[in-house]
Amino acid sequence: MDLLDIRHPLTTRALAVAAFLFIALAGYASDEPKAAADSAPKVTVLQNSPGQADGLIFIAPKGAGIGGGPQPGPVGPEIVDSSGHVIWFSPVTNGQVAADFRVQSYLGKPVLTWAQQSNFGKLAGATSVSYIADDTYHVIATVKAGNGLNADAHEFLLTPQGTALITIYDVVTADLSSVGGSKNAPVWEGSIQEIDVATGKVIFEWRSLGKVGLDESYWPLPDSSTAAWDYIHINGIALDDDGNLLLSARHTSTIYKLDRHTGAVIWRLGGKKSDYRFGPGAAFSFQHDPVFAGPNTLRIFDNEVNPKPVMPASRIIWLKLDPSAKTATLIRSLDHPDHLSVLSQGSAQPLDNGNTFVGWGEPGRFSEFDANGHLIFDATLPKGYDSYRAYRFRWPAH
Protein backbone atom coordinates (compact mmCIF):
# COMPACT_ATOMS: atom_id res chain seq x y z
CA MET A 1 0.00 0.00 0.00
CA ASP A 2 0.98 3.62 -0.37
CA LEU A 3 1.82 6.16 2.25
CA LEU A 4 -0.12 9.39 2.49
CA ASP A 5 1.91 11.77 0.31
CA ILE A 6 3.16 15.13 1.62
CA ARG A 7 5.63 17.80 0.60
CA HIS A 8 8.09 19.36 3.02
CA PRO A 9 11.61 20.87 2.93
CA LEU A 10 13.97 18.37 4.48
CA THR A 11 16.59 20.85 5.62
CA THR A 12 19.06 20.33 8.42
CA ARG A 13 17.59 23.18 10.44
CA ALA A 14 13.91 23.05 9.54
CA LEU A 15 12.04 25.74 11.50
CA ALA A 16 8.72 23.97 11.71
CA VAL A 17 6.99 20.75 10.97
CA ALA A 18 5.15 21.06 7.67
CA ALA A 19 3.29 17.75 7.76
CA PHE A 20 3.36 14.16 8.90
CA LEU A 21 3.19 10.90 7.02
CA PHE A 22 1.18 7.91 8.04
CA ILE A 23 1.52 4.40 6.77
CA ALA A 24 -1.77 2.84 5.74
CA LEU A 25 -0.69 -0.70 6.53
CA ALA A 26 -1.91 -3.15 9.13
CA GLY A 27 -0.28 -2.24 12.42
CA TYR A 28 -0.14 1.49 11.67
CA ALA A 29 -2.38 4.24 12.94
CA SER A 30 -4.25 6.54 10.54
CA ASP A 31 -4.87 9.53 12.83
CA GLU A 32 -5.02 13.06 11.54
CA PRO A 33 -1.59 14.71 11.07
CA LYS A 34 -2.16 17.31 13.80
CA ALA A 35 -3.06 14.66 16.37
CA ALA A 36 0.04 12.64 15.52
CA ALA A 37 2.22 15.76 15.67
CA ASP A 38 0.99 16.46 19.17
CA SER A 39 1.59 12.87 20.29
CA ALA A 40 5.05 12.28 18.78
CA PRO A 41 7.77 11.68 21.40
CA LYS A 42 9.39 15.07 21.93
CA VAL A 43 13.17 15.25 21.65
CA THR A 44 15.01 17.51 24.11
CA VAL A 45 18.19 19.00 22.65
CA LEU A 46 20.89 19.35 25.30
CA GLN A 47 23.68 20.67 23.08
CA ASN A 48 23.54 22.07 19.55
CA SER A 49 26.91 23.45 18.50
CA PRO A 50 28.35 24.34 15.07
CA GLY A 51 30.23 21.83 12.97
CA GLN A 52 27.53 19.18 12.66
CA ALA A 53 27.20 17.16 9.47
CA ASP A 54 24.35 17.87 7.09
CA GLY A 55 21.24 15.75 7.45
CA LEU A 56 18.31 14.85 9.65
CA ILE A 57 18.19 12.49 12.62
CA PHE A 58 16.53 9.08 12.35
CA ILE A 59 15.28 7.36 15.52
CA ALA A 60 12.58 4.84 16.44
CA PRO A 61 11.32 5.62 19.95
CA LYS A 62 9.96 2.67 21.98
CA GLY A 63 9.63 1.58 25.58
CA ALA A 64 13.05 1.68 27.22
CA GLY A 65 15.13 -1.23 28.42
CA ILE A 66 15.73 -4.90 27.75
CA GLY A 67 12.47 -6.43 26.65
CA GLY A 68 11.22 -3.10 25.34
CA GLY A 69 9.50 -2.06 28.55
CA PRO A 70 5.90 -0.82 28.66
CA GLN A 71 5.19 1.62 25.87
CA PRO A 72 5.04 5.06 27.52
CA GLY A 73 3.07 6.57 24.65
CA PRO A 74 3.08 6.60 20.84
CA VAL A 75 6.02 4.75 19.29
CA GLY A 76 7.37 4.38 15.78
CA PRO A 77 9.85 5.69 13.21
CA GLU A 78 10.62 9.38 13.66
CA ILE A 79 12.72 12.00 11.85
CA VAL A 80 13.79 15.17 13.67
CA ASP A 81 16.16 18.02 12.95
CA SER A 82 18.96 19.25 15.20
CA SER A 83 16.58 21.61 16.98
CA GLY A 84 14.35 18.70 17.95
CA HIS A 85 11.55 19.64 15.57
CA VAL A 86 9.69 16.61 14.29
CA ILE A 87 9.84 16.29 10.51
CA TRP A 88 8.08 12.93 10.22
CA PHE A 89 6.47 10.51 12.61
CA SER A 90 4.54 7.32 11.86
CA PRO A 91 2.80 5.86 14.91
CA VAL A 92 2.96 2.07 15.18
CA THR A 93 0.04 0.35 16.86
CA ASN A 94 -1.14 -3.15 17.80
CA GLY A 95 1.54 -3.48 20.47
CA GLN A 96 4.35 -3.32 17.95
CA VAL A 97 7.51 -1.21 17.82
CA ALA A 98 9.95 -0.19 15.10
CA ALA A 99 13.73 -0.61 15.13
CA ASP A 100 16.78 0.16 13.00
CA PHE A 101 15.08 3.06 11.18
CA ARG A 102 17.45 4.58 8.62
CA VAL A 103 18.21 5.52 5.02
CA GLN A 104 19.69 2.78 2.82
CA SER A 105 20.09 2.18 -0.91
CA TYR A 106 17.89 -0.18 -2.89
CA LEU A 107 18.20 -0.63 -6.66
CA GLY A 108 20.51 2.37 -6.73
CA LYS A 109 18.10 4.78 -5.02
CA PRO A 110 17.81 6.05 -1.43
CA VAL A 111 15.02 4.43 0.59
CA LEU A 112 13.67 4.45 4.13
CA THR A 113 13.95 1.12 5.93
CA TRP A 114 12.96 -0.24 9.31
CA ALA A 115 12.06 -3.51 11.02
CA GLN A 116 8.84 -3.85 12.99
CA GLN A 117 7.72 -6.41 15.57
CA SER A 118 6.01 -6.89 18.91
CA ASN A 119 8.05 -7.34 22.07
CA PHE A 120 11.42 -6.07 20.86
CA GLY A 121 14.04 -7.88 22.91
CA LYS A 122 11.42 -10.26 24.34
CA LEU A 123 12.33 -13.21 22.23
CA ALA A 124 9.23 -15.35 22.75
CA GLY A 125 6.51 -14.69 20.19
CA ALA A 126 8.36 -11.95 18.36
CA THR A 127 7.84 -11.91 14.60
CA SER A 128 9.44 -9.14 12.58
CA VAL A 129 8.52 -7.70 9.19
CA SER A 130 10.89 -5.23 7.52
CA TYR A 131 9.73 -2.38 5.30
CA ILE A 132 11.27 -0.44 2.42
CA ALA A 133 9.72 2.91 1.38
CA ASP A 134 10.87 5.04 -1.56
CA ASP A 135 11.43 8.79 -1.61
CA THR A 136 7.77 9.42 -2.38
CA TYR A 137 6.84 7.53 0.78
CA HIS A 138 5.38 4.48 -0.94
CA VAL A 139 6.16 1.13 0.64
CA ILE A 140 7.75 -0.72 -2.26
CA ALA A 141 8.77 -3.95 -0.54
CA THR A 142 8.48 -5.96 2.66
CA VAL A 143 10.88 -8.65 3.83
CA LYS A 144 10.14 -11.66 6.03
CA ALA A 145 12.19 -14.65 7.06
CA GLY A 146 11.87 -17.85 5.05
CA ASN A 147 12.11 -21.58 5.67
CA GLY A 148 9.41 -21.45 8.33
CA LEU A 149 11.37 -19.14 10.65
CA ASN A 150 10.42 -15.79 12.18
CA ALA A 151 12.59 -12.74 11.66
CA ASP A 152 13.86 -10.56 14.50
CA ALA A 153 14.25 -6.77 14.39
CA HIS A 154 17.89 -6.48 15.50
CA GLU A 155 19.15 -6.09 11.92
CA PHE A 156 17.74 -5.20 8.51
CA LEU A 157 20.67 -4.54 6.18
CA LEU A 158 20.28 -4.04 2.42
CA THR A 159 23.18 -5.13 0.22
CA PRO A 160 24.34 -3.89 -3.20
CA GLN A 161 23.07 -7.17 -4.67
CA GLY A 162 19.42 -6.33 -3.96
CA THR A 163 19.28 -8.66 -0.97
CA ALA A 164 18.55 -8.12 2.71
CA LEU A 165 20.38 -9.56 5.71
CA ILE A 166 18.14 -10.26 8.71
CA THR A 167 18.48 -11.79 12.17
CA ILE A 168 16.42 -14.71 13.51
CA TYR A 169 15.88 -16.20 16.97
CA ASP A 170 14.44 -19.72 17.01
CA VAL A 171 13.87 -22.09 19.95
CA VAL A 172 15.37 -25.56 19.45
CA THR A 173 16.21 -28.45 21.78
CA ALA A 174 19.86 -29.09 22.61
CA ASP A 175 21.98 -31.12 25.01
CA LEU A 176 23.27 -28.65 27.61
CA SER A 177 24.90 -31.20 29.90
CA SER A 178 28.36 -29.98 28.87
CA VAL A 179 27.58 -26.56 30.39
CA GLY A 180 25.62 -27.75 33.43
CA GLY A 181 22.16 -28.00 31.88
CA SER A 182 19.86 -30.85 30.97
CA LYS A 183 20.18 -33.15 27.96
CA ASN A 184 16.98 -31.92 26.32
CA ALA A 185 16.77 -28.23 27.05
CA PRO A 186 15.24 -25.37 25.04
CA VAL A 187 17.81 -22.99 23.54
CA TRP A 188 17.47 -19.82 21.50
CA GLU A 189 19.49 -20.51 18.38
CA GLY A 190 20.79 -17.42 16.62
CA SER A 191 20.47 -17.44 12.85
CA ILE A 192 20.79 -15.12 9.91
CA GLN A 193 19.28 -15.21 6.44
CA GLU A 194 20.04 -13.37 3.24
CA ILE A 195 16.79 -12.77 1.36
CA ASP A 196 16.33 -11.73 -2.25
CA VAL A 197 14.08 -8.69 -1.75
CA ALA A 198 12.31 -8.96 -5.12
CA THR A 199 11.33 -12.63 -4.77
CA GLY A 200 11.50 -13.32 -1.03
CA LYS A 201 13.75 -16.31 -1.72
CA VAL A 202 16.28 -17.35 0.94
CA ILE A 203 19.67 -17.44 -0.77
CA PHE A 204 21.83 -17.96 2.35
CA GLU A 205 21.11 -19.23 5.84
CA TRP A 206 23.42 -19.63 8.82
CA ARG A 207 22.57 -21.20 12.17
CA SER A 208 24.71 -20.84 15.28
CA LEU A 209 24.47 -24.31 16.85
CA GLY A 210 27.32 -26.46 15.59
CA LYS A 211 29.33 -23.38 14.63
CA VAL A 212 29.31 -21.40 17.89
CA GLY A 213 29.88 -23.60 20.92
CA LEU A 214 27.65 -23.49 23.97
CA ASP A 215 30.80 -23.08 26.04
CA GLU A 216 31.47 -19.72 24.37
CA SER A 217 28.55 -18.09 26.16
CA TYR A 218 28.87 -15.78 29.16
CA TRP A 219 25.10 -15.79 29.71
CA PRO A 220 23.86 -17.81 32.71
CA LEU A 221 21.52 -20.74 32.27
CA PRO A 222 17.90 -19.87 33.16
CA ASP A 223 16.54 -20.88 36.55
CA SER A 224 13.57 -22.62 34.96
CA SER A 225 14.08 -25.81 32.97
CA THR A 226 11.30 -24.73 30.62
CA ALA A 227 12.81 -21.33 29.80
CA ALA A 228 14.95 -21.17 26.66
CA TRP A 229 18.60 -20.20 27.11
CA ASP A 230 19.61 -17.19 25.01
CA TYR A 231 23.19 -18.40 24.69
CA ILE A 232 24.37 -16.25 21.75
CA HIS A 233 22.04 -13.25 21.22
CA ILE A 234 22.90 -12.04 17.72
CA ASN A 235 22.50 -8.26 17.52
CA GLY A 236 24.20 -7.10 14.33
CA ILE A 237 25.30 -8.07 10.84
CA ALA A 238 27.63 -6.09 8.55
CA LEU A 239 29.50 -6.61 5.30
CA ASP A 240 33.28 -6.75 5.46
CA ASP A 241 35.26 -5.25 2.58
CA ASP A 242 35.72 -8.67 0.97
CA GLY A 243 31.97 -9.32 0.86
CA ASN A 244 31.92 -11.74 3.77
CA LEU A 245 29.88 -11.14 6.92
CA LEU A 246 30.63 -9.67 10.33
CA LEU A 247 28.31 -11.03 13.00
CA SER A 248 27.99 -9.57 16.50
CA ALA A 249 26.94 -11.88 19.35
CA ARG A 250 26.34 -10.10 22.60
CA HIS A 251 26.23 -13.09 24.94
CA THR A 252 29.55 -14.48 23.75
CA SER A 253 31.20 -11.01 23.57
CA THR A 254 32.47 -12.05 20.16
CA ILE A 255 32.49 -10.78 16.59
CA TYR A 256 32.50 -13.62 14.08
CA LYS A 257 33.64 -13.28 10.48
CA LEU A 258 31.58 -15.69 8.37
CA ASP A 259 32.10 -16.98 4.86
CA ARG A 260 29.07 -15.64 3.00
CA HIS A 261 28.82 -18.77 0.83
CA THR A 262 29.70 -21.68 3.12
CA GLY A 263 28.83 -20.21 6.52
CA ALA A 264 32.21 -21.26 7.94
CA VAL A 265 33.63 -19.15 10.77
CA ILE A 266 36.73 -17.48 9.30
CA TRP A 267 37.81 -15.95 12.62
CA ARG A 268 36.63 -14.93 16.06
CA LEU A 269 37.41 -11.54 17.59
CA GLY A 270 36.85 -11.41 21.35
CA GLY A 271 35.25 -13.83 23.75
CA LYS A 272 36.59 -17.11 25.12
CA LYS A 273 38.01 -18.41 21.82
CA SER A 274 39.36 -15.27 20.16
CA ASP A 275 41.75 -15.80 17.25
CA TYR A 276 43.20 -12.33 17.96
CA ARG A 277 45.20 -11.09 20.93
CA PHE A 278 44.23 -7.66 22.23
CA GLY A 279 46.56 -4.75 22.84
CA PRO A 280 46.07 -2.31 25.74
CA GLY A 281 42.48 -1.05 25.95
CA ALA A 282 41.36 -2.99 22.88
CA ALA A 283 39.24 -5.73 24.49
CA PHE A 284 35.46 -5.26 24.40
CA SER A 285 32.43 -6.95 25.95
CA PHE A 286 28.68 -7.32 25.28
CA GLN A 287 29.08 -5.19 22.16
CA HIS A 288 26.77 -4.01 19.38
CA ASP A 289 27.05 -2.78 15.80
CA PRO A 290 30.49 -3.88 14.49
CA VAL A 291 31.13 -2.25 11.11
CA PHE A 292 33.99 -2.22 8.60
CA ALA A 293 35.77 1.13 9.03
CA GLY A 294 38.77 0.83 6.70
CA PRO A 295 41.33 -1.80 5.70
CA ASN A 296 41.54 -4.33 8.55
CA THR A 297 39.71 -1.85 10.79
CA LEU A 298 36.44 -2.25 12.71
CA ARG A 299 34.30 0.25 14.56
CA ILE A 300 32.35 -1.22 17.49
CA PHE A 301 29.82 0.05 20.03
CA ASP A 302 31.38 -1.41 23.17
CA ASN A 303 28.68 -1.64 25.87
CA GLU A 304 30.93 -3.01 28.66
CA VAL A 305 27.97 -3.87 30.91
CA ASN A 306 25.79 -6.97 31.24
CA PRO A 307 24.25 -6.31 33.73
CA LYS A 308 27.13 -5.25 35.99
CA PRO A 309 29.60 -2.76 34.47
CA VAL A 310 32.83 -4.27 33.18
CA MET A 311 34.21 -0.77 32.62
CA PRO A 312 32.88 2.51 34.09
CA ALA A 313 31.35 3.65 30.78
CA SER A 314 30.34 2.40 27.37
CA ARG A 315 32.37 3.62 24.42
CA ILE A 316 32.89 3.51 20.67
CA ILE A 317 36.17 1.93 19.64
CA TRP A 318 38.16 1.55 16.44
CA LEU A 319 40.33 -1.56 16.26
CA LYS A 320 43.14 -2.25 13.79
CA LEU A 321 43.52 -5.96 13.03
CA ASP A 322 46.80 -7.52 11.95
CA PRO A 323 45.78 -10.75 10.17
CA SER A 324 49.34 -12.07 10.15
CA ALA A 325 50.28 -11.41 13.77
CA LYS A 326 46.66 -11.97 14.87
CA THR A 327 46.63 -8.85 17.03
CA ALA A 328 43.94 -6.22 17.60
CA THR A 329 45.12 -2.70 18.46
CA LEU A 330 43.01 0.15 19.79
CA ILE A 331 43.48 3.17 17.52
CA ARG A 332 40.64 5.42 18.73
CA SER A 333 37.99 5.56 21.43
CA LEU A 334 35.02 7.80 22.23
CA ASP A 335 32.77 7.96 25.26
CA HIS A 336 30.12 10.42 26.37
CA PRO A 337 31.15 13.23 28.75
CA ASP A 338 28.42 11.95 31.08
CA HIS A 339 30.12 8.52 31.02
CA LEU A 340 26.97 6.66 30.02
CA SER A 341 26.85 2.97 30.89
CA VAL A 342 24.59 1.39 28.27
CA LEU A 343 23.06 -1.91 29.36
CA SER A 344 21.47 -2.63 25.99
CA GLN A 345 21.48 -1.49 22.36
CA GLY A 346 23.66 1.16 20.72
CA SER A 347 25.15 2.22 17.38
CA ALA A 348 27.87 4.40 15.85
CA GLN A 349 27.85 5.91 12.37
CA PRO A 350 30.61 7.73 10.41
CA LEU A 351 29.52 11.00 8.79
CA ASP A 352 30.78 12.59 5.60
CA ASN A 353 32.66 15.40 7.37
CA GLY A 354 34.60 13.05 9.65
CA ASN A 355 32.18 13.29 12.57
CA THR A 356 30.65 10.30 14.35
CA PHE A 357 26.95 9.99 15.20
CA VAL A 358 26.17 7.77 18.19
CA GLY A 359 22.94 6.21 19.38
CA TRP A 360 23.30 5.38 23.07
CA GLY A 361 20.50 2.81 23.16
CA GLU A 362 18.80 2.29 26.51
CA PRO A 363 19.49 5.76 28.01
CA GLY A 364 17.54 7.28 25.11
CA ARG A 365 20.40 9.62 24.18
CA PHE A 366 21.96 10.33 20.78
CA SER A 367 24.99 12.47 20.07
CA GLU A 368 27.40 13.75 17.45
CA PHE A 369 31.15 14.07 17.96
CA ASP A 370 33.50 16.00 15.70
CA ALA A 371 36.63 14.49 14.15
CA ASN A 372 38.62 15.41 17.27
CA GLY A 373 36.20 13.61 19.57
CA HIS A 374 34.46 16.73 20.93
CA LEU A 375 30.74 16.51 21.67
CA ILE A 376 28.91 19.01 19.42
CA PHE A 377 25.34 17.67 19.51
CA ASP A 378 23.45 15.86 22.25
CA ALA A 379 19.77 15.07 22.67
CA THR A 380 17.47 12.80 24.64
CA LEU A 381 14.10 11.16 24.32
CA PRO A 382 11.47 11.55 27.06
CA LYS A 383 11.71 9.38 30.15
CA GLY A 384 10.57 5.84 29.43
CA TYR A 385 11.70 5.87 25.78
CA ASP A 386 14.80 4.66 24.03
CA SER A 387 15.86 3.98 20.43
CA TYR A 388 17.69 0.79 19.47
CA ARG A 389 19.90 2.74 17.06
CA ALA A 390 20.14 6.37 15.91
CA TYR A 391 21.49 7.90 12.70
CA ARG A 392 21.98 11.12 10.76
CA PHE A 393 21.29 11.08 7.01
CA ARG A 394 20.52 13.37 4.13
CA TRP A 395 17.08 12.35 2.93
CA PRO A 396 15.95 13.58 -0.51
CA ALA A 397 12.23 13.02 -0.06
CA HIS A 398 9.47 14.21 -2.39
N, C-alpha and C positions, 0 to 999 in steps of 0.2 A: 504494500500500500504506500501511498504518498504521504509526505509530511505537509502540513499546512504551510504554504509558501509565504515568505515575508521578504522585505528588502530592508537592509540596515547597513550603515558604514561600519565595517569591522576595523576600526582604528585602534592603535595601542592605547590611546587615552580618550576613549569615547566619553562624552560628557553626560550622556543619558541613555537609557534603554529605549530603543525605538520600538521593539516588538519582541514577542516570544514565539517560539515554535513548539508545536505539540505533535507528537507521533500518534497517528491514528491506527495503532496496532493493539492487539490484545495485550493487556498488562500496562497500558499507558492511559493516563488521564486525558480528558478532552475539555478541561475547564477553559473559561474565557481567559485571554492573555493577561488582563489586569489582575484577575484573581491569582493566577500563577505567579505574576511578578511580585505580588504582595507576600506570597507564601514561600518564595525561593529562599534557601538558606543564605543568610546575609554574611558576607565576608568582611572581617575587620582588618584593615590594613594597618600594620604596626610600624612599618618603615617603607618609604617610597622615595628612594634617592636616585639621582641621575646615573646614567651609564647602563641602564637595563637594555636587554635585547629587544628588538621589535617583536610584536606578537601579543596574543591574548593568552589567558590562563585557562587550562582545561582541568577540571576536577569532577569528581562524582561523589558528592556528599552522601553518607549513609550513617547508620548507627555505629558509634565508636566501639572499638575493642575487638578482641578475638571472639569470633562467633557473630560479629556484626552488631551485637547489642540491640536493645529495643530502638525502633525508629523514632527519633525525637520529633519528627515532623516530616514534611515533604522531602523526598530523596530523588536522586536521578542525575543524569549528566548536566553539567553546568559550565558555561563559559563566562568569565568575568574579565574586566580590564584591571590595570594596575592600581586604579582608584577604588576597586571593589564593586564597581557598577556591574550589574548583571546584564550580559549581552544576550544570553540564551539559556533557557532552563526547560527541561522536559521532565515533568513529574512521572515517576514510575510507581505503579500501584500494585495491588494484589499481593502485597507482602514481599515484593521483589526489590532488589537493589541493582545498581549499575556499578561496573568496575572497569578500570583500565581505559578510560575515555580519552581519546587522543586523535590527532591527525596522522593518517598513514597514506601510502600510495597504492592504488589499485588500478591496474591496466593503464599505468602511466599518468594517472590523474589523482589529485589530492581528494581524500575522502575522510569522513568522520567514522570512527569505529569505537565500539564498546562491547563488553560482555554483560549479560544480564541474567540474574538467577535469584532464587530465594535463599535465605540463610547463608550469606557469604561467610565462609570460614567455618560454618557448621556443616560438616561433611555429609551427614546423613540426610538423604532426600533432596540434595541440591542438584538441580539440573540447569545447565547454562545454555543460553542461545546467544550467539554473537551477531551483531548488526553492522552493516556497512551502508552509509548514506552518502550521496554525492553532494556536490557543491550547490545544488538547488534544493537540498534537503529532502530528496526522495530516497527511501530505503531501496537499494538496488540489489542487495543480497543478504541472506542470513546463513549462518554456519552452525551446524550441530555436529556432535560426535557421531561416528559410525560404528559398525560392528556390534551393535547392541549396547554400547556404553553411553554414559552421560557425561557431557562436558562440564568443566569447572571454570570459574571466571578468573582464575589467577593470571592467565595469559591468553591474549588473542593477538598474534603477530602475523601480519601479512608479509609475504615474501615477493621478490621480483618475479617469481615464476607463476604468479597468480594463485598461490596456495596460501593456506592459513595454518599456523601452528597453534595448537590448543592443548590445555592441560586436562587431565582426567583423574578422578579418584574413584576407585572401585573396590568394594569389599570382597575379599576372597578368603579361603581357608588355608592356613599354613601351619606347619609344625614349628612351634616356638620353643621347643624343649631346649634347644641350644642356647637360648637367651633367658631361660628361667620361666618360660610359659608352658602352656599345654600343647599337646600334639595336634589338636584340631581347633585352632583358635582363629577368630576373625581378624583380618589385617586389612588396612587400607593400602592397596597397591597404588603406587603412583605411575601414571602412564602419560604418554603424549601421542598425539596423532597429527599428521600433516594431511590436510583436506584440500582437494581441488575445489576452489570456491564455486566455479561455474557448474560443476556436476555433482558436488557433494561426495565424491568418491574418496575413500581413504587410500592414500598412496604410500603412507609410511606409518607404522605403529611401533611403539617401544613401550615395554612394560618393565617395571623395576625389579620384581622378584626374579631371582636367577642371575641378575646383573649387578644389583646393589645388595650386599649382604645384610641380613638382619643385625649382625654384630656391628655394623657401621653406625647404627642409630644411637643418639644421645637421649632420645625421648623415653620416658619410663613406661613400662607396661601398665595398662589400665587396671584399676582395682577390681573391676567386674570382669568375669570370664566371658560375658556376653558382649562387652564393649569392644569395638574394633580398635586395634593399635595403629595409630598414625605414624608408622615408623620412619617414613621418608619425607613427606610433606613437600612436594614439588611446588615451587612458587615463581618460577621464571624460566623462559626459554629465549635464547638469542642465537643469531647466526654469527659464527666466527668468520674471519676473512677468507677462509678456504671453503666456505659453504657448509661445513659441518656445524653441529649444534652445541651450544653451551646450555647446560641444564643446572638450575639452582635447586638444591634440596635443603630446606631449612633444618630438618631434624637430624641430618647427618653432618651439618655444617660443612658441606662439600659442594664444589662446582665440578660437574662431570662434563668432559668433552666427549660427544657421541658421534660415531660415524653415521652420517645421514642416510646411508644406504643399507648398512648391515645392522646398525644398532649397537655395535661393539663399543665398549668404553675405551676411548683412546688414552685418556689420563684422568686422574683425580687431583683436584687442587683443594687442600684442606681436609679436615676430618681425621678419622682414625687411620686411614690407609692412603694418605696423600702421596702422590708421586713426586711432589716438589717439597723442598726444604724452604722454610721461611726465614728471611732476614729480619733484623730488628723492626718491630712494629708492623710487620706485614701480615701476621696471622689474623684471621677473621672468624666470627662465629654467628650462627643463626641468621645468615645474610639473606638479602633479596637483590634482585635486579642486576645480575652480572652482564656486562655488555662489552663487546669488542671496542677498544678505545685507541687503536693504533697497533702497529706491528708488535706481536707478542705482548700486548698490553691489555689489561682488563680494568674496567671501572666497576666497583661493587658498592652497594649500600650495605654497610656492615652494622647490623643491629646491636650485637654484643650484649644481648639480654634475652633470657628465656628460662624461667621468668625472672630469676635473679640476675642483676647486672654482672657481666664478665669484666667489662671496663666501665668507667664512670659515665661515658656518653657514647651514643651511636655516632657514626661518622661515614663519610664517603671516602673511599680509598682507590688509588690507582696503583696497580701492581705490574711490574715488568717481569715477564717470565723468560728464563733462559732455558730453552728446550734441551740444550746439550748438557749443561751442568745441573739441570733440574732444580733451579733455585727460583724463588719468587722474592722480588725486592720492592719495598715500598718506595714509590717515587713522589707521591703527593697524598695529602689527607686534608679533609675538611670536616669540621663539626660546627654546630650552631653555637653562637655566643652564650645561649642559655643552657648549653650542655644537655640537650634533650636525650633522654634514654627511651628508645622506641621499641616497645615490646613486640609490636607486629607491624608488618607492611613497610613501605618505603620505596623510593625511586630516586634516580639522579639522571639528569639529561644534559648533554653538552649543547650549548647555543652557538649560533653562527659567529658571535663577536668574542668568543673565548670564555664567556660566562658559563656557569653551571646552575641549572634549576633543580631544586630538590623538593620532593614531596616527603614529608616526615611521618606519613602514615598515621598511626593511632593518636598522636597528640593533636591531629587536625591542623597542623601548620604546613606552610609551603613557603619557600624562600628562593632568592636568587643571589649568587655570589659572583663577584667579578673575577677576572683572570688572576688577580693577586690574592684571592680568597677572602675578600672583604664582603660582608653582608650589605647588600644595597636594596634588597626588597624582602619584606617579611609580612606574612598575613596569616590569619587563623579563621577557621570555621567556628560557628557557635558551639557552646558546650553541648556535648552529647553526640557531635558529628565527627567523622573523620573522612579521609579519602584514601583509598588503597594506594593510588599513585597520583602525581600531579605533574603537569607539563606546561610549557609555553610554546606556542606555535603561531606562525602566520596562517591565517585561514581565509582564502579567497572565495568567500561565499557569495551567492547571488540570490 
